[in-house]
């Protein structure tokens, strides 16, 4: 069973998907907390993350969730990335607020 996570641009918002063997299992609205955990925390516990979007029908296919920004496996290795979209996302979600994705947070909510 291969678990991976993807950050995708989905219309007016971004999502982080949890995939099992290439099939979407959970879809979380991307916010600073979710993206921090996706980018800066090792991902062995992503299988426990719970999404806030229904996943059924065509949404089982990750491509249905928009343009891929970055994907990682549970070891933390980056498996695919669009550099332009990645740095644009970092600017929007973090640097415009005076922090960066690896700025420590008091408590991790998704990777505990």
N, C-alpha and C positions, 0 to 999 in steps of 0.2 A: 504494500500500500504506500504510494508516494503522495506525500502531502506537500503542497506548495502554496504560496501566497502571491497575489498580484495586486498592484495598484493600477487602477484604470480610470480614465477620464470618461465620465458617463453624462453627457449633456451638460446640465448646469451644476452638477456636483461630481465629486470623485468618489470612488468606492475602493475598498480593499476586499478582495475575494479570497476565500479559503477553498482550495481545490483538493480533491482526492482522486488520484489517477486521472487528472485532467477534467474532472466534472466538478462544477461549482457546488459546494456544500453549504457555504455561508457567504453572505454579502453584507458588509458593514459600511455605513456612510463614513467616508473619510473625514476626519477632523484632526486637529493637531495631536490629540492623544493617540488616536488609532495610528496615524502616520508615524508618530514618534516610535511607537512599539514596533511597527512594521520595519522602520529604517534602522533603529538603534538598538533594539533588543534582539538577542538570539531567539529564534522562532520555534523551539521544540514544542511549545505549548499552544501553537495556533489552532490545533484541532479542537481545543476547548473554547475558542472564541465563538461568541454568539452574534449572529447578524441581526440587522433590523430591517431587512428587505426580504420579501418572499422569493424563494428560489424554486421555480417549477417551469415546466415546458421548455421554451427556447432559452430561458435564463439558466439552464443547467450548462449551457455552452458559454465559456468565458468571453468569447467574441461578442456575444449579445450585450455585454456590459460596457462596450465602448472601446476606446483606444488604449492599448497597453502602454503604461508608463514604465513599469519595472516589475520584474518577478524575482522571487527568492525561493530557495528551498529551505527546509528546516535547519540545515547546518548554517544558514545565513548567507550562503553563496548567492550572488546575483546570477540569474540564469538568462535574463534578457533585460534590455533597458533602451529607451529612447532618450539620449542625453539631453536634447533640447527640451522635451516635455518634463524630464526629471528636474532640471535646474529651474525651469519656469515654475513648477510646482513647489520647489523649495522656497523660491522667492515669495510666492503667494502665501503659503502656509506658515512659514517661519520667519524668514529674514525681514519681511515687511512688518513683523511684530517685534523686531529687535532680538530674536533668539535664533537658534539653529536647531535642526532636527535632533542633534545629539546633546542638547542642553538637558541636564538632569532634571527629572521631575520628582516631586516628593514621593509619589507612589504610582507604580504601574498598575493599570486596571485590567489590561487584556492579557498580559504575559505572566501574571502571578501564578 
